[in-house]
Amino acid sequence: MRRLVALFVVALLGATIYGISGASSGVSANHQGVSSYTLSAELSAISNNANLGCYISSLDPTSYAAGAGSDSVKSSAAAIWANLRVEGLAINQYVTSTLKYRPNAAELAAAKTSLEDEMTQEAANSTTKCTGSSAEAVAAMPAEMRTSEILDQASSLYLVKKLNETVPLTEASMKKYYKSHVTDYDALCVSIALVTPTKVPAFEKAQAAGASVVTLVKKYSQDPTSAAKGGAYGCYSPSSQYYTSVRADVAGATFDTFPATPQYTDQSGVEYALFVAVTKQSRTSYTEAASTVLSDLQNLNAEAADNVKNTLLEHAAVHVDPSIGQWGLNTTGPAVFAPTVPSKTNVSGAATLTSGASTYQ
């Protein structure tokens, strides 16, 4: 689905830029549209089938439960689904018109399997567990919705192959990436200093004067367990569940030196400055690092693809029926926003009219 496309989208090379769409209902992108009637039927199916709703929600977490009426959903849910449909329309139109791609029966079958696998994976990462299988969820979609989603997935998979910025997730490519970034997967032993905010200036002054990690910990750290060991907190290899966060904490840091700028953490309601330093590094094998290499490549591919997806959407002529939402730009790129209405209880600047106006302009 478009969650996959958010990870892998082809680079725009000479994409056509369209003018304002003339569509008057539903949503459309570059003159490919979905009617309000079709969107309503899709949302009704998602809202009324618990298993389908569970899997769809896992792709972009929101509630598709009924709204004020039995045949309605919340405006935020309608906007999120409309956004997914806009993304699919724009990508499918680009693949069809620019890359001249038409999936065959075998590619559509593979796309259906990919769609189900993606839904299964996303649902597994969700706090809400779905009662049925993803295959059952796809089968529960209205026929037009199911056909569109499989077609969009096929277009997504085709685009994956065309994105120059991505690294293929094959064993050979992963090993090659590991060899060229081998130090990124060193096992890391770290020391910490937990410092009260009022002591941070003195801590920084002492470090600037040349105080060692052990000396700084002994004088300023409020964590008794690590302080008793000179600040030593633990060692983490790529196979550790904490490795990615530890590696991020010390990225760019000088060996055996606390950073100039600390993180801040809350311990039992008390805020502390947290300084983290790498005190030992050791090389790890590809076998031990493989899962982290895979995660890194997925993230790199996702970042590159998401940028291209946003470029594609920025160049698309998108129409969204005002009753469904508004097309705009948020912090991560173009998206459908839920319709906004004035507050019932707190309209800014509201006042009671106590007398008639003498003139009207």
C-alpha positions in Angstrom: 0.0 0.0 0.0 1.2 3.6 0.1 3.0 2.8 3.4 5.3 0.9 1.1 5.4 3.9 -1.3 6.4 6.1 1.6 9.5 3.9 1.8 10.2 3.4 -1.9 9.2 5.8 -4.6 10.9 6.4 -8.0 12.9 9.6 -8.6 11.0 12.2 -10.7 12.7 12.6 -14.0 10.8 14.8 -16.4 7.5 14.3 -14.6 4.5 16.1 -16.2 3.2 19.1 -14.2 -0.5 19.5 -14.4 -2.8 22.4 -13.9 -5.7 22.8 -11.6 -7.9 19.8 -11.7 -11.5 20.3 -12.7 -12.9 17.4 -10.6 -15.8 18.5 -8.4 -16.2 15.6 -5.9 -14.2 13.0 -4.1 -10.4 13.2 -4.6 -8.3 13.3 -7.7 -4.6 13.6 -8.6 -3.6 14.5 -12.2 -7.1 13.8 -13.5 -7.3 10.3 -12.0 -10.0 10.3 -9.4 -12.1 8.5 -6.8 -15.7 9.7 -6.4 -17.2 10.7 -3.1 -19.5 7.7 -3.4 -16.6 5.3 -3.7 -14.7 6.9 -0.8 -17.9 6.7 1.3 -18.3 3.0 0.5 -14.6 2.3 1.3 -14.8 4.2 4.6 -18.1 2.3 5.5 -16.4 -1.0 4.8 -13.4 0.0 7.0 -15.6 1.2 9.8 -18.0 -1.7 9.8 -15.5 -4.6 9.4 -13.4 -4.8 12.5 -10.7 -6.9 10.9 -10.3 -4.6 7.9 -10.4 -1.5 10.1 -7.7 -3.0 12.3 -5.3 -3.6 9.4 -6.0 -0.2 7.7 -5.5 1.6 11.0 -2.1 -0.1 11.4 -0.9 1.6 8.2 -1.6 5.1 9.5 -2.8 4.9 13.1 -6.2 6.4 13.6 -9.7 5.4 14.6 -12.1 4.4 11.9 -14.9 3.8 14.4 -18.3 5.3 13.6 -18.8 9.0 14.2 -21.9 10.8 15.3 -24.0 8.7 12.9 -24.0 5.0 12.3 -22.9 5.5 8.7 -20.2 8.1 9.4 -16.5 8.2 10.5 -14.5 10.9 12.2 -13.3 13.6 9.9 -9.7 12.9 10.8 -10.1 9.3 9.7 -11.7 10.3 6.4 -8.9 12.7 5.7 -6.2 10.1 6.4 -7.9 7.6 4.1 -8.3 10.3 1.5 -4.6 11.1 1.8 -3.7 7.4 1.2 -5.9 7.4 -1.9 -4.4 10.6 -3.2 -0.9 9.2 -2.8 -1.9 6.0 -4.7 -3.6 8.0 -7.5 -0.6 10.2 -8.0 1.9 7.4 -8.0 -0.2 5.2 -10.3 -0.8 8.0 -12.7 3.0 8.7 -12.9 3.8 5.1 -13.4 1.1 4.7 -16.1 1.7 7.9 -18.1 5.4 8.5 -17.7 6.9 5.0 -17.2 4.2 3.3 -19.4 3.8 0.5 -16.9 0.9 -1.9 -17.1 1.1 -4.8 -14.6 0.4 -8.3 -15.9 -1.5 -11.0 -14.0 1.6 -12.4 -12.4 2.6 -8.9 -11.2 -0.9 -8.2 -9.8 -0.8 -11.5 -7.9 2.6 -10.6 -6.5 1.3 -7.2 -5.5 -1.6 -8.8 -3.7 0.8 -10.9 -1.7 3.0 -7.9 -1.0 0.0 -5.9 0.2 -1.1 -8.6 2.6 2.5 -9.1 3.9 2.8 -5.3 4.5 -0.5 -5.2 6.3 0.6 -8.2 8.4 3.9 -6.6 9.3 2.4 -3.2 10.2 -0.3 -4.9 12.3 2.3 -6.9 14.2 3.9 -3.6 15.2 0.6 -2.1 16.4 -0.7 -2.2 20.0 -4.1 -3.4 18.7 -4.1 -7.0 17.5 -6.3 -7.9 14.6 -8.7 -10.8 14.9 -8.3 -12.2 11.4 -5.6 -12.4 8.7 -4.6 -9.7 6.3 -5.8 -11.9 3.4 -9.3 -11.9 5.1 -9.0 -8.1 5.4 -8.2 -7.7 1.7 -11.1 -10.0 0.8 -13.4 -7.9 2.9 -12.7 -4.8 0.8 -15.3 -3.7 -1.7 -14.3 -5.0 -5.2 -13.4 -1.6 -6.5 -11.3 -0.8 -3.4 -9.5 -4.1 -3.6 -8.7 -3.7 -7.3 -7.4 -0.2 -6.7 -5.2 -1.1 -3.7 -3.6 -4.1 -5.5 -3.0 -2.0 -8.6 -1.4 0.8 -6.5 0.7 -1.8 -4.8 1.9 -3.1 -8.1 2.8 0.4 -9.2 4.7 0.9 -5.9 6.7 -2.3 -6.4 7.6 -1.2 -9.9 8.8 2.1 -8.6 11.0 0.4 -6.0 13.1 -0.9 -8.9 13.4 2.5 -10.4 14.6 4.5 -7.4 18.3 5.1 -8.0 18.9 6.3 -4.4 17.9 3.1 -2.8 20.2 0.2 -1.9 18.8 -3.3 -2.8 18.0 -5.3 0.3 20.0 -8.3 -0.9 22.7 -10.2 1.0 25.3 -9.0 -1.4 24.3 -5.4 -1.2 24.1 -5.5 2.6 27.6 -7.0 2.9 29.0 -4.4 0.6 27.4 -1.6 2.6 28.7 -3.1 5.8 32.2 -3.2 4.5 32.1 0.4 3.5 30.6 1.5 6.9 32.3 -1.1 9.1 33.0 1.3 12.0 29.3 2.2 12.2 28.7 -1.3 13.6 31.4 -1.4 16.3 30.4 -2.7 19.7 30.3 0.2 22.0 31.1 0.5 25.7 29.8 3.7 27.3 30.1 5.6 30.5 27.6 8.1 31.7 27.4 11.1 34.1 24.0 12.1 35.5 24.4 15.7 36.5 22.0 18.0 38.2 21.2 21.0 36.0 22.7 23.5 38.4 26.1 21.7 38.3 26.3 21.6 34.5 28.3 24.8 34.1 30.9 23.5 36.6 30.9 20.1 34.9 31.6 21.8 31.5 34.2 24.0 32.9 36.0 21.1 34.5 35.9 19.1 31.3 37.3 22.1 29.3 40.1 22.2 31.8 41.0 18.6 30.9 39.2 16.5 33.5 38.9 12.9 32.5 35.6 10.9 32.2 36.4 9.1 35.5 37.2 12.3 37.3 34.1 14.1 36.1 31.9 11.1 37.0 33.4 10.9 40.5 32.8 14.5 41.2 29.5 15.3 39.5 27.5 12.1 38.7 24.3 11.4 40.7 23.9 7.8 39.4 25.5 5.7 42.3 25.6 2.4 40.3 27.6 3.7 37.4 29.6 6.2 39.5 30.9 3.4 41.6 32.5 1.9 38.4 33.9 5.2 37.1 30.9 5.9 35.0 30.9 2.5 33.2 27.3 1.8 32.2 27.4 -1.1 29.8 28.6 -2.5 26.4 26.3 -2.9 23.4 26.8 -4.9 20.2 24.7 -4.6 17.1 22.6 -7.5 18.3 21.5 -5.6 21.4 18.0 -4.1 21.3 19.5 -0.9 22.7 22.3 -0.6 20.2 20.6 1.8 17.8 19.6 4.3 20.5 23.1 4.1 22.1 24.8 4.6 18.8 22.6 7.6 18.1 23.4 9.0 21.6 27.2 9.0 20.9 27.1 9.8 17.1 29.9 12.2 16.2 31.3 12.2 19.8 35.0 12.2 20.5 36.3 8.9 22.0 36.5 8.8 25.8 35.1 12.4 26.1 31.7 13.6 27.2 29.8 15.7 24.7 29.7 19.5 25.1 25.9 19.4 25.0 24.1 16.9 27.2 20.7 15.2 26.8 18.1 15.7 29.6 16.3 12.9 31.3 13.7 12.6 34.0 14.5 10.2 37.0 11.6 9.8 39.4 10.3 13.3 38.6 13.7 15.0 38.9 15.4 16.3 35.8 19.1 15.6 35.1 21.6 16.3 32.4 22.8 13.1 30.9 26.3 12.9 29.4 27.3 9.8 27.5 30.8 8.9 26.3 32.2 6.0 24.3 35.1 4.5 26.3 35.7 1.3 24.2 35.0 0.2 20.7 35.5 -3.3 19.1 34.9 -4.6 15.6 31.9 -6.9 15.0 31.3 -9.4 12.3 28.8 -8.9 9.5 26.7 -11.8 10.9 26.3 -10.0 14.2 25.6 -6.7 12.5 23.3 -8.0 9.8 20.0 -7.0 11.4 21.2 -3.5 12.1 22.6 -3.1 8.6 19.2 -4.1 7.2 17.4 -1.6 9.5 19.8 1.2 8.5 19.3 0.5 4.8 15.6 0.4 5.2 15.7 3.8 6.9 18.0 5.3 4.3 15.8 4.0 1.5 12.7 5.4 3.3 14.2 8.8 3.7 15.2 9.0 0.0 11.9 7.7 -1.2 9.8 9.9 1.1 11.5 13.0 -0.3 10.7 11.8 -3.9 7.2 11.0 -2.9 6.7 14.5 -1.6 8.1 16.0 -4.8 5.7 13.9 -6.8 2.8 15.1 -4.7 4.0 18.7 -4.9 3.9 18.6 -8.7 0.5 16.8 -8.8 -2.7 18.6 -9.5 -4.7 17.5 -6.5 -8.4 18.1 -5.8 -10.1 17.2 -2.5 -13.8 17.8 -2.0 -14.1 20.4 0.8 -16.5 18.1 2.7 -13.6 15.5 2.9 -10.7 17.8 3.7 -8.2 20.3 2.4 -5.0 19.7 0.5 -2.1 21.5 2.1 1.5 21.3 3.3 2.4 20.0 6.7 5.8 19.5 8.3 6.5 16.3 6.4 5.1 17.2 3.0 1.8 17.6 1.1 -1.2 16.0 2.8 -5.0 16.0 3.2 -6.1 17.9 6.3 -9.4 17.2 8.0 -12.0 20.0 7.5 -11.9 22.6 10.3 -14.9 24.1 11.9 -15.2 26.8 14.6 -15.2 25.7 18.2 -18.7 25.5 19.8 -17.5 26.8 23.1 -14.5 29.0 22.6 -14.6 31.0 19.4 -11.7 33.5 19.6 -13.0 37.1 20.0 -16.6 36.1 20.3 -18.9 38.6 22.1 -22.6 38.8 22.8 -24.5 41.3 20.7 -26.4 43.5 23.1 -27.6 46.2 20.8 -28.3 46.7 17.2 -25.7 48.3 15.0 -26.4 51.9 13.8 -24.9 51.3 10.4 -24.0 48.3 8.2 -21.1 48.3 5.8 
